[in-house]
């Protein structure tokens, strides 16, 4: 191996690491935005007034 190929490899490894950090940061930001949006939607859903207090207060997300 010559010096230029070692330097090129080092640069490539550093750039790949930086790209992964940026991708992870963007993914976390997107998840925060989605969480906020879903929270707003769920807060806007009011249970029908005729139901007892224990009904209509939870949403089954596993079905």
C-alpha positions as CSV (number, residue, x, y, z in Angstrom):
1,X,0.0,0.0,0.0
2,X,1.2,3.4,-0.7
3,X,0.7,6.6,1.3
4,X,-2.0,8.0,-1.0
5,X,-4.2,4.9,-0.8
6,X,-3.9,4.9,3.0
7,X,-4.9,8.5,3.1
8,X,-7.8,7.9,0.7
9,X,-9.1,5.0,2.8
10,X,-8.8,7.1,6.0
11,X,-10.8,9.9,4.4
12,X,-13.5,7.5,3.2
13,X,-13.9,6.0,6.6
14,X,-14.2,9.4,8.2
15,X,-16.8,10.6,5.6
16,X,-18.8,7.4,6.1
17,X,-18.9,7.9,9.9
18,X,-20.0,11.5,9.5
19,X,-22.8,10.5,7.0
20,X,-24.1,7.9,9.5
21,X,-24.1,10.5,12.3
22,X,-26.1,12.9,10.2
23,X,-28.5,10.1,9.1
24,X,-29.1,9.1,12.7
25,X,-29.7,12.7,13.8
26,X,-32.2,13.3,11.0
27,X,-34.0,10.0,11.9
28,X,-34.3,11.0,15.5
29,X,-35.6,14.5,14.5
30,X,-38.2,12.9,12.2
31,X,-39.3,10.5,15.0
32,X,-39.7,13.5,17.3
33,X,-41.9,15.3,14.7
34,X,-44.0,12.2,14.2
35,X,-44.5,11.8,17.9
36,X,-45.6,15.4,18.3
37,X,-48.0,15.1,15.4
38,X,-49.6,11.9,16.7
39,X,-49.8,13.4,20.2
40,X,-51.7,16.4,18.8
41,X,-54.1,14.1,16.8
42,X,-54.8,11.9,19.9
43,X,-55.3,15.0,22.1
44,X,-57.9,16.3,19.6
45,X,-60.0,13.1,19.8
46,X,-62.6,13.5,22.5
47,X,-64.6,10.5,23.6
48,X,-68.4,10.6,23.0
49,X,-70.1,12.3,26.0
50,X,-72.6,9.4,26.5
51,X,-69.9,6.9,27.5
52,X,-68.9,6.1,31.1
53,X,-65.6,7.6,32.2
54,X,-63.6,4.3,31.8
55,X,-64.7,3.8,28.2
56,X,-63.2,5.5,25.2
57,X,-60.1,6.8,27.0
58,X,-57.6,4.4,25.4
59,X,-56.7,3.5,21.8
60,X,-55.7,-0.1,21.0
61,X,-52.6,0.3,18.8
62,X,-51.7,-3.4,18.7
63,X,-54.6,-4.7,16.7
